[in-house]
Amino acid sequence: MYDFETKNAYFDRLSTNPKLRWLGQNTNHLPLPPEVKAAMVDAIDTDAIRGYAPPLGIEALRRGILDDLGLDGMSVMVTDGAIEGLYHACRTLVRAGDDFVTTDPGWQWPIRFAQASGARVVEIPIYDPAQSYKLRPEQLAAAMTERTRLVYLVDPNNPLGIAYTADEIQAFARICRDAGAYLIHDCTYRHFAHDHTLAARFYPERTLTTYSFSKWLGLAGLRVGAVVADGAVIEQLASAPPNNLGSNVLSQRAALAGLGVKARWFPEVQRVQRENQAAIARAVAGVEGLAMPVYPSNGNFVIVEVVEAGITPEALVAAYQQRDIMIRQGAYHSRTVGDRFVKISTTVPSEWVGELCELLPEMVDVARGLNDVGPQY
Ligand SMILES: Cc1ncc(COP(=O)(O)O)c(C=O)c1O
């Protein structure tokens, strides 16, 4: 069987399991605001979904995204999830022979997109307590060459949960500007951060800020996000986009309604997910050999080191899947250190986390007995 078939069947099995507790993809499973559901029903009832949306997005949504980021004067391209904007930017701005620089661990898909454009990928290692699991400006400066075309920074970092300070972001922006490189600031998890600074403030000309509604609002299945940049950059992206017929109308209406209630609705999501992080930290402290390198996390997830417990991340993932709980193996995020940790998402009902925590000692024992767990994605 082709790998894509095995992979698709893997996710189909998970998504058709009505009992599954999703703690593996940083999706948000806390109840949606009623206003968001009502906006979707309205988009169907009024036949709004029968036509195409404007090519770069509904104007009110474009404005709403800018307001939410506080980035006046920039342009917004609404995309089918943040990933479409990442794909498009990596395929449009990166050419064969360019260097593409990012961190390890980080998010692997843009690496593949840049490779498909013929780029050489430079992954800077950051999995080190001595540097607080963060990219240091000196490391970035040393990695830059005259061929560096694009720096891809995930901040807050998925999977680590670190976020950069204003000084660090300013330094990264300066390094990119000095090299004439584009900077993609992937801000998918920004809303969960304790503090967050946008690189676009320091380097508006060539910073592309990506935005997602999948995580803070919980619309992953609706596929809606955005890329925000200077008008000249968006003009380039708008000239031959993957989807010039406008993003999904239903999704955009839902996203707009979400922005409308965010100030009232989101603080409770944040409270629950931070409490969930704390519950996981307590459970991890009670199991010999497990550790949480970054806590608290600036994302809606935490990583748990499992190596010292003598188990593989894959075995722990498989053990939990037998109990209808999905967590993610580190290999999804890193080829070099992915064998050290699992990732657990926290925008879920506290009962799900309670169950995960209660099962933890038993699952570690079960994982010790699991040698061949089959492919995981
Ligand atoms: C770092 C990062 N960027 C982008 C995405 C994709 O977001 P979206 O669902 O908006 O396409 C993800 C999804 O997990 C992610 O972790």
The ligand as an ORCA input file, in Angstrom:
! r2SCAN-3c Opt
* xyz 0 1
  C       2.948     26.079     13.419
  C       1.723     25.843     12.615
  N       1.485     26.617     11.550
  C       0.385     26.441     10.789
  C      -0.533     25.452     11.092
  C      -1.710     25.274     10.194
  O      -2.790     26.052     10.613
  P      -4.154     26.031      9.829
  O      -5.020     24.990     10.455
  O      -4.699     27.421     10.005
  O      -3.861     25.720      8.405
  C      -0.312     24.620     12.177
  C      -1.249     23.528     12.481
  O      -1.045     22.694     13.305
  C       0.843     24.823     12.962
  O       1.088     24.066     14.024
*
